Amino acid sequence: MKLTKHMLSLLVMITLLWCSLNGFAAHGEKKTEKKAIMLVTFGTSDPEAGKVFDRIDEQTRKAFSGMEIRWAYTSKMIRAKLAKEGKFLDSPEMAMSKLMSDGYTHVAVLSLHTIPGEEFHELYQNAQLFGQMAGGFEKILVARPLLSSAKDMETVAGTLMKNIPGRKPADAVIFMGHGTGCHPADALYLAMNQVFQEIDSRAFVGNVEGKLMIETLLPRLKQLKIKKVYLVPLMSVAGDHAKNDMAGDEPESWKSILTRSGYSCESILKGTADYPEIVEVWLDHLRTVLAHF
């Protein structure tokens, strides 16, 4: 039977009305509210450094007792390495999928990264996409990473400066951040360097990547007539970068470069997440997000 233009229009209207009614019925079913926290970190394959995450987990559970807490690693390389050892960690996307499948309606994602760089923005964008899925989360919010305000920087710098055992006033301190050469958030390390300088003119920030390379600090150390340098990670855990790139015996490590330049070096292998006061900065960011649920 040949459909007239009028009949075709009527059929389309009936179909749209049917879809709308069924859609409203499905969305009208009120879900039981279930809240969860997802802690997201780059990750580490170093067993000793990994113990820091256990302490973060414990501190988080004490602060938010009764809430479901899940973990995710952003590093595909580290997830693959741990899988070979029989330890299986989810990516943020897999962790969000599982939370959605388990019926959680409100998810607070805490970025345990140091700066809001490339990995943070990828996490944020993907969380937004999960939040837009039909029948999925009612709300998913991402808390800010560690260095997100002047107050954050002052708290972190003050805590780290108070935890350098044996350091004398004439000794320099260089904090190793990861850095990035491809994201504007690298500028936060310059700001953090200024915060340290205001506390102590012999305290500096250097990066594995980005603008503040160790070589850029050598003239300043010479100018100040420094004899001894303390090396401290400005990273959540004292993992591979801290143990090898910073404190290792390889020719290109910071310790080796400084030693060849005539400086005595001492390394402190504790990351920022080793200090409960600094973990509280992250948890305050989480509290801010949870207040919007």
N, C-alpha and C positions, 0 to 999 in steps of 0.2 A: 504494500500500500504506500502510495506516495504521500509524504508528509508535506502539508502546507506550511508556509512561513509562520502562520498563527499557531498551528499545532506544535511546531518545533520550539517556538518561544515558550509555550505553555509547559512542554516537557522539561525544558531547561530550568524553568522556575520551580517546578515540582521537585526536580532532582536537587537543586540548591537548597530548597526548603527542608528536604529530608536530611541532607548532610548537616545543615545547621542545627536542626533539632537533635539529631543524634550526637553531634559534637557538643552541644550544650549539656546534654544528658551525661555524657562521659566526663566533661570537665566539671559538672555540677556535683559529682561525687566528692565529698570532702574527705581528703586523706587524713589519716592520723598523723599528727605532727611528730616528726622524728628529727632530732638535731645531731650533727656529727662535726668533728674537727678533723681536718686533714693536714698533717705536717709534711711539708715538702722541702727536701734538701737536694743539693747536687749529689750527695752521697759520698761514701768512701769504702774502699776495699781493705783498708788497714784495720785489723782487728782491734788494736789498742785505741785508735782514733774513733772507731765505731762505738766504743763504750760511752762516749760523750752523748750519743743519741739516746742511749738508755737513760742517762741522767735527765736529758731534756724531756723524755717521755714521762719519767717519774714526776718531774716538777710540773709538767702540764696536767697530769692526772690529779695531782693534789690541788691545783688551782681551779680545775674544772671537773670536779668529781661527779661521776654519774654519766658523763657524756662519752659517746663512742669516739674513739681516737684511732685514726688510720695513718699509715706512713706511705710516702712515695718518693722515689729517687728520680731526678730529672736526667741523670747521666746514663745513657744507653750502654756505654762502654763498661761502667761499673756494675750495672745490673747484669750484663752478660758475664762478667768475670765472677760475680758472686753466684750466679746460677750454676757455673761449673763446679762450685764448691757445695752445691746443694742448698744455697740460700736464695730464695726467690723473692724479689722486691718488685712492687708494681711501679709502672710509670704513673705520672699524675692522671693521664687520660684513663688508664686501666682502673686506677683507684676510684676515679669519679664514676666510671661505668658500674663498678661493683656497688658503690654507695647508692646509685640510682636503682640498680636491680634489687637492692635490699630494702628499698622503700623509704630511704631518707629524704626528707622534704627540705631541710635547711642545712646547708654545709658551709662552714667557715674554713677557708683555706689559709694556712699560715706559711708564708714563704720564709724559710730559714736561710735565704741568701743574704749576702752582706749589703749589696746595692740593688736598686731597681734597674738592673741591666737587661741584657737580651733574654736570659732565661726567665727572669721575672715577668717580662712582658709577654713572652710566649705562654707562660702559665696563666697569666691574666686573660689573655685572648681566648685560650681554650676553655677556661672556666666560664667565660661569657657565652661561648657557644653551647656548652652543656646547659647553661641556664635558660637558653632559648628553646630547648627541645620540648616539643609537645608532650605533656604527660610526665615530664621529668621533675626536676627540683622546683620548688616554689621560690626558693631564693638560694643563690650561691654567691658568696662574697670573698674577695681575696684580701687578706691583711698585708700591710706593708712590710718590706724586708727591714733589716737591722738599721741601716743608716738612712733614715727618712726625714730627719728634722735636725735642727741645730741642737735641740735638747738631747736627742739620741746620740749625736756625735760627742757631746760633752760628757754624757754618762759613760759611754764606751771608752773614751780616751782617759777619763779620770780613773776608771776601774783598772785599765791596763797599766797605767803609770804607777799605780799603787802596788802592783804585783810583779816587781822586777827585783827579786831578792839578790842582795850583794852589790847592787849598783851604787856607785859613788857619783856625786854631783858632776864630776868632770867627765864621766863616761857618756858616750852617745848611745841612743837607742834607735834602731830602725825597725819599723813595723812593716812586714811584708803583706801587701794586698795582692789579689790576683790581677785586677786591672783588666781593661779591654781596650783594644785599639779601634773598635768598630761601633761603639755606642756612646752617646753623649753622657751617660751616667758615670763615665770614667772621671768626669770633672769633680765628682764627689770625693775622690781621693785627694784632689788638690785642696778641697775644703777641709777634709779631715787632717791633712798635713798642717794647715793653718791652725786648727784647733790644738793639735799637739804642740806646735810652736808657741802658742800663747801660754801653754802650761810650762813648757821647758824648751829653751832654744836649742837644746841638743837632742831633741826628739823629732824624728822624721818618718814620713811614709814613703815607701818605695813599692813598685809593682813588678810582677812577673811579666805582664804585658801592659801596653799603654804608655803614657807620657813619663811617668816617674820611675824610670829605670834606675838600677843601682848605680850605673856609671854617672848619672846626673848628680848624685849625692857626694861623690868623691871630692870634688873641689871644696865643697862646704865643710867636709870633715877636716880637710887639710887646713882650711882657713881658721877653724876653731882649735887646731892643734890637738885633735883627739888622739888618744892612745889606745883606748879600749871601746869596743862596740858590742852592744847587746842586740841580738836578733830575735824578733818576736813575731809570730804570725798574726796578721789582721784578717784571719779567716776563721770560720766556725770551728773547724777541727785542724789539729796539727797532723795532717796526712802527708801525702806524697810530696806536695810542693814544699811544705815546711821541712820535712826530713831530708829531701834530696836537693831541691833548688835553693833552699835557704841554708840548711845546716849540713849538707852533704860534703863529701870529700872530693867530688868530681871537680875538674878544673873550672867549670863555669858556674859553680854554686856561689852564692853570695859570700859564704864563709871563705871560700878559696880566693875569690877576687879581692876581698878585704885583707886577707892574710898576706897576699902577694903585694898589696899596697902598704904593708907595714903595720897593720892594725891587729891587735889581739881581739879575738872574738869569743863570745859566749852566747849560746843559743838557749832559748826557753821554748820548749816544745809543748805549749798549751795554747789551744785555740780560744776564740772569744766565747764559745759555748761552754767552755770549762768553768766559767764564772757565773754563778747563779744570778748575780746582779745584772749581768748582760743578758742572760736568758729572759729576765723579767722585762727587758725592753721589748723583746719579741712578743712576750705574753701580753704586754699592755696593748700592743697593736691588735692582738687577737681579741682582747676585751672590747676594743673599740668597734670591731666588726660585729661581735656577738650582741652588742647593744642595739644593733639595727634589726635583730630578729624579733 
